[in-house]
Amino acid sequence: MIPAAFAYERAASVQDALRQLAGTEDAKLLAGGHSLLPLMKMRLANPAKLVDLSGLAELHGIQRDGDTLTIGALTTHARLASDRLIRETLPALAEAAGQIGDLQVRNRGTLGGNLAHADPASDLSAIALLYDAMLHVTTLSGEDTIAASDYFLGPLLTALPENGLITQVSFTIPPSGTVSVYEKYPHPASGYAVVGVAALGAVDDSGAVSSVRVAVTGAADVVYRATSVEAALLGQRPTEDAIRAAASHAADEGDISGDLFASEEYRRHLCQVYVARALRRVFHK
């Protein structure tokens, strides 16, 4: 299908982009375009104007500061998947980014655009919860940060301010000895997560679980932390029985949804299966 007519402007700076966004009713920011353009082609979105961010160098870059890795919003999925520093410090981010869409999508789609769109089956939303991400947001009124735990509110609904722009995302690097992974059952047509699970963990000198975090995407209307799984496993030895018992709580925190491809019951089952798979990898089982 062909989208409705729209005006197009290429932003010269972040402030220029924000002024254009605020100055035109129903204007939209354009990053990689792989979330917005399909909606426009289906006439589900009909912006009067697109403000192209692709030329803004200040929205690129990867920088480590202690236990924090800050990534520019225009960093592509392909860069997230291949960057050495990301693979060493945030391996689940690299793993998830490498499973997004296809090669064309990964070469154009961006970190900031993905999180701004907040599809309930987004891979990177689970990663943001896993690594306790902070989203750096700029508006014409100034700058602010939003914790990932406060950011995702519902399907395509976030705490991003009106006419706000994500400029960077800061991820907390887990301590040495922590293993983090991403497991996903992709929809065969779209590649989106029917269920995706991001997990990390570590054990202490006695072999008991000293830290564990689990985030689930695709199964519910919004990404969620599987805190019941975490509570069931923390302090336990990560045996196969302990992992299975913990994974049985994988759907407890989510308002699990169903559709023509996967029923609610099937998604609940997949949550348990993929949480268990992720935890086995984390704890080398």
N, C-alpha and C positions, 0 to 999 in steps of 0.2 A: 504494500500500500504506500501511498504518497502522503507525507505530512502536510498540514495546512501551511499557508505562507507565513513567514516570520522574518523579522529583521535580524541582522547579524552584525556583531561588533567584536573586535579582537581587543581584549583588555591590555593596557600598557603597564599596569601595576595592580597590586591588590586593592589599593584605594580607588583606582579608576574602575575596577570591576564592581566594587561595592556601590560606587556612585551610579553606575549604569544600572545595576540591579535595582537600586532604590528609585531611580528616576523613571522607570518604565513599569507600568502596571503589568503584572504577569510576565516578568522577565525571568529567565532561568540561566544558571551558570552551566557552562559546557566544559567538562574535563575530557575524559576519554570518549564519552557519549554512548557507551554500551548499555547503560541503564535508561537514559533519557530518550535516545533516538528510537528504540523499538516502541516505546509508549507513544511517541509522536507519530510514527508510521501507522499505528493502530487508532490514531485520533483519541487516545485516552489522555494525552497531554497536548495542549495547543498553545504553547507560549507565544507571546507577541514578539519576543526578542530573545536571542541567545547571545550570551556574553562569553566568549571563548577565552579560557584561562591558559591555553597550551603554551603561550609564549612567556609565561612568568617564571623566570629562573629562580626567584625566591621561594617557590613552592616545590623545589627539588632539593635533594641532598639527604645524606644519612650521616648522623653524628652520634658518637657515644660520649656520655658524660657519667662516669662512675657506673652505677647499676641501671642507668637509663639509656635507651636507644631512641633517638628522635628521628623520625622519617618525614620527609616532605610529602605533602598531600598529593602532588602530581607524580609521585613515584609509581611506575607501572607494576602490574602483577609480575611481569617477566623479570623485572629488576628485583622485586622482593624474593622471587624464587631462586635467583642465581647469585645474589650478592654474598660474598664470602663472610662479611661481618654478620649479616642477618642469619646465615646458615649456622654460624658458630654460636651466636648468642640467643637467637630466637628461632630454633629449628622448626617448631610447629608453624610459625608464620611462613617460612620458606616452603614448607611442605604443603600447606593449604593454598598458597598463592599459585603453586605449580599445578594445582588441580582445578583452577577456575577456568570455565569455558573451554575454549580451544586456543591455538597459538595466536590467532588474530586478536581475540579478546584479551589475552594476556599481554600482548604488545601494545594495546591501546588503553585498556581499562586501568584505572588508578585507585590507589588506596583511599584517598579522600572522597572520590566519587562513589566508591563502593559503600563507605560508611555513611555518607550523606543520604544515599538512596535507601539504605537500611532494609533491603529485602529480607523477609523472615527466613529465607533459605540461604542467606549469604554466608560464605565460608569465613570471611574475615571478621564478622561480628563475634563469632565464637572465639577467635583469636584475641580480639580486643578484650573480652572478658577474662580469658585465660591469663593474659599478661598484664592485667590491671592497667589498661591503657588510659591515657589522658589525652583528650582531643583539644587542640589549641584552636580557638575560634576567634575570628576578627569580624567586627561590625563597624559601621561608621562611628559608633559611640566608643569604641575601644576594643581591647582584647580580653579574653577570658579563657578558662579551661573547664572542660566538662569530663568528669570521670565516666568511663565506659559503663560502669554499673548504674549510672543515673541517666545515660544517654538514650538507650533503646526503650521506647515506650509502647510500641505496638507495630503492626504491619505497616511499613513505610512511614512510621511516625517516630520522631526523635525529639530530643531537647535542643536541637540546633535552633538558635534564634532566627526569627524571620529576617531575611536579607543578611544572614550570616554566612561566613565562608570558613571552612576548615582549612587551616594553613599547614599544620603539622600534627603528627600523632606521636606521643611518647609512650614507649612500652617499657615495663619493668623487667630487667634481665634477671632471671632466677639465679639463686646461688649456685656455685660450683657443685657438681654432683647431682643436680636436678635433671631429669629427663623429661622432655616435652614432645608430644606427637599430635598428629591430626589424622583421624580416620573418617571416611566418608562413604556413604552409599549414594552415588549420584543418580539423578534422573537420567535415563538413557537418551532422552531427546535434548534436554537443556543443559545438562551437566550440573545444575543446581543440586544442593544437598537435599535428598529426601530425608536423610538424617546425617548430620555431621557432628563429630565429637572431637573437641580439643581437650587434651589432658596433660597434666604434668605431675611429677611427684619425686620424692626422694625417701630414702630409708636412713635410719640412724645406725650407730655401731652395733646395736643389738639385732638389726635386721627388721625392726618395726617401721612402719610408715610414719615419717616425721613431717611430711607435707604432701598435700594432694589438692589439686583443683581440677574440676571437670566442667566444661561448658558444652551445651547442646544447641545446635541450630537445625532448622529445617522441619523439626517435628511439631513445633508449636507456632502460635501467631507471633511470637517474639523469642529471640535467643534467651537462654537462661542458664544460670549456674545450677548444677545438680548437687546442691549442698547436702542432701540426704545421702548421696553416694559418698561424698567426702567424709561426712561424719561417721559413716559405717566403717570406713577403711582406716581412718586416722588412728594411729597407735597400735594397729593390728599388723601381724606379719602378712605380707601380700601373697598368701597361698592361693591356689586355684579356687578353693572353696570360699575364701574370704572375698576374692574378686567377684565371684558369681553372686554371692550374697549382697555385696555392695551394689553391683550392677542391677539387681532386681529393683532398686529404687530409682532407676535412671529417669523415669517419667514422672516422678512424684511432684516436682516443682513446675512442670510445664502444663499449660492448657493445650493438650495435644489435639491436633486437628487432623481431619481426613479429607481426601479428595478422590477423584476418579481413578488416580493411579495407585494411591496407598491409603487404605482406611485408617481410622484412628487406632484400631486394634493392632493393625500391622505396624504402624509407626511406633506404638508402645513397645512392641516386640523388637523392632529394629534398634530402638534406644538402648535396650538391655544388651543386645548382641554387640553393638558398636562401642558402647561404653566398656564392656568387658574386653573387647579387642584392644581398645586404646590402653586400658590399664595393664593388660598383659605386656604390651610393648614397653610401657613406662617402667614396669617392674621386672622386665626381662623374663617373662613367664612363657 
